[in-house]
């Protein structure tokens, strides 16, 4: 009995293309579950440290800016932060300064 017959089967039972496809699927499954990837570069140094940010608000349409400073942005208050349209958290306001 020949190893490869005229129809492209190994030992007359298994097609070479089917065997190749099965090996590719098996290797993909092994690659996903047995050897998962490590942490990405963004996750390597995930230590959170406090930072201080200076923020300038331009083009704010408010009728009464004094009310905004007394009821909205006040020293010692908090404001919510949105990053890439996702709520991120709250930050403390250290100081407020009105520019001309």
TASUL-V395962 format. One record per helix or strand of 3 or more residues. SS is the DSSP state (helix for helix, strand for strand). FROM is the first residue (numbers start at 1). TO is the last residue. If there is no record, write none. Layout:
ss: [SS SS]
from: [FROM FROM]
to: [TO TO]
This chain:
ss: [helix helix helix strand strand]
from: [16 41 65 78 86]
to: [33 44 72 83 92]
